[in-house]
C-alpha cells in the first residue's frame, strides 16, 4: 500500500512540510506539497490517496478546504493538523468528515500510524463498495445465452472492453443494453472506478443539465447548495448515457463540447472542471432516422459511435429462452427463497412461439408473475397468461413471422391479412396500446384503424 500511496500536505509552515515529507518518503510514500488551501485544492485529484491538512491557513482556512474536499473527493481521507488552541475546531472537523487530527508539535510516529490507518480504512471502504457492486451485478455482468448472435456479441465485448473506445449500444427496449454497458465496464481498465448511469429519458428537460454537469448554490430555485454532476462523479471511470436519443438538441450540444474538450462548467458556475471519463451510450431509437428528422446531432452521433454494438431482440434468438428461464428461476429462488418453477417441453414450445415485444425484460417479468401464482409448480400451457397462450390462436400471432417457407399460405389475400395482423399487433405494443399515436405513426384514419384491429381480434386496452 505504501509504495503506491500519494499523500498531499497542505500547510503554510515550510519546516512542517519538510519534516512530514522526510518521514513519509522514508516510508515509501509519494509526497506532494501545497502552502495554501487554494493551492492544495488546485493540486488534488483522484490519484491522491490521503491529505494532511493544517487548520489555520492564510486565505481559505482548513475547515473550508475540508468542506471542498468532502464535496468533490469524498473518498479521500483527510487528517487535520491542529495547534493546542484548535482542539474543539479539530473535533468539529471530524464531525464534518475528517478521518482524524494530530496536535502540534507533531509526533512523527503518530503521523505515520494515523496515515497508515487512514489509508487502510480508505482502501477497505473502496474494496467493500466494489465488492457490493460486483456482487450485485454478478448475475448481470454477462449477457446470457448460447445462440450464435450472443456468442458473437460476447466475443466483441471482450475485445472492446479493455480499450478506451467509446461505445454506442443500440437495440430495442429490454434487450439488455445496461447489462452490456456494465459488462464492458467491469472488464475494462476502469473497473475499480465508478460506473455512473444516467437515464436521459427519465430526467426532466429543465433538470438534465444540473444532473449531468452539477450546479452551484443559488444557480436556480431550489439549489440550496453546490452539487456534483454525473460527469464529475464518473471522473476516472465510466459514464453510461442511457436513452441518449431522448436528449434535447440543447443538451446534445453541451454534451458534444464536453466529449471534445473534456471540460465543462457547472450550472451557474464559472470554474472550468476537467474530467477523464469513458462514455458508453445506448438508445432504442434509429439515430440515422433521428438525424434525418433533425432531432439528433450528426456530429454527436459520430463522436459517440466509435464502436457500435447492436443487441438482437429476443425473437431473433429464441433458442436462448430456456437458458434465460433457468437463470431467472435460479435468481428468484435464491433471492426470495422460492420453490423453483419448472417448464415442460410443450410449454417451452409455446413460449418460443411468442414474439416477446418486451424482450428479455418481459420474459423476466413473466417469470416473476408465475412465481406469485404457481410457486414450486410445473407450468403447463393452460397456466400461461392470456397474451401468451392466445398468441398461438389469434391471427396476429400467426404472422409471427413465417420463418419456414412451407408455413407461407398459398392465397395472397390470406398472406396479406396475416401480415397486417402481425404488423398492427406489434406496432400497437410499441405505442403502449395508444391507438391515436399508432394511427398518426402509420398514416391511417383512427376509425379505420379501429375497424382493422377489431377484424384481426387485436384487443385495445
Secondary structure as GFF3:
##gff-version 3
##sequence-region A 1 461
A	DSSP	three_ten_helix	2	4	.	.	.	ID=ss1
A	DSSP	beta_strand	6	10	.	.	.	ID=ss2
A	DSSP	alpha_helix	14	26	.	.	.	ID=ss3
A	DSSP	beta_strand	30	34	.	.	.	ID=ss4
A	DSSP	alpha_helix	37	43	.	.	.	ID=ss5
A	DSSP	beta_strand	50	54	.	.	.	ID=ss6
A	DSSP	alpha_helix	62	72	.	.	.	ID=ss7
A	DSSP	beta_strand	77	82	.	.	.	ID=ss8
A	DSSP	three_ten_helix	84	86	.	.	.	ID=ss9
A	DSSP	alpha_helix	87	95	.	.	.	ID=ss10
A	DSSP	beta_strand	100	103	.	.	.	ID=ss11
A	DSSP	alpha_helix	108	137	.	.	.	ID=ss12
A	DSSP	three_ten_helix	138	140	.	.	.	ID=ss13
A	DSSP	alpha_helix	148	161	.	.	.	ID=ss14
A	DSSP	beta_strand	167	170	.	.	.	ID=ss15
A	DSSP	alpha_helix	177	186	.	.	.	ID=ss16
A	DSSP	beta_strand	195	199	.	.	.	ID=ss17
A	DSSP	alpha_helix	205	213	.	.	.	ID=ss18
A	DSSP	alpha_helix	230	233	.	.	.	ID=ss19
A	DSSP	beta_strand	238	242	.	.	.	ID=ss20
A	DSSP	three_ten_helix	244	246	.	.	.	ID=ss21
A	DSSP	alpha_helix	249	261	.	.	.	ID=ss22
A	DSSP	beta_strand	263	264	.	.	.	ID=ss23
A	DSSP	beta_strand	273	274	.	.	.	ID=ss24
A	DSSP	beta_strand	278	283	.	.	.	ID=ss25
A	DSSP	alpha_helix	287	292	.	.	.	ID=ss26
A	DSSP	alpha_helix	298	304	.	.	.	ID=ss27
A	DSSP	beta_strand	307	310	.	.	.	ID=ss28
A	DSSP	three_ten_helix	314	316	.	.	.	ID=ss29
A	DSSP	three_ten_helix	318	320	.	.	.	ID=ss30
A	DSSP	alpha_helix	321	336	.	.	.	ID=ss31
A	DSSP	beta_strand	342	343	.	.	.	ID=ss32
A	DSSP	alpha_helix	345	353	.	.	.	ID=ss33
A	DSSP	alpha_helix	359	374	.	.	.	ID=ss34
A	DSSP	beta_strand	378	379	.	.	.	ID=ss35
A	DSSP	three_ten_helix	381	383	.	.	.	ID=ss36
A	DSSP	alpha_helix	386	389	.	.	.	ID=ss37
A	DSSP	three_ten_helix	390	392	.	.	.	ID=ss38
A	DSSP	alpha_helix	395	398	.	.	.	ID=ss39
A	DSSP	three_ten_helix	405	407	.	.	.	ID=ss40
A	DSSP	alpha_helix	412	430	.	.	.	ID=ss41
A	DSSP	alpha_helix	435	442	.	.	.	ID=ss42
A	DSSP	alpha_helix	446	455	.	.	.	ID=ss43
###
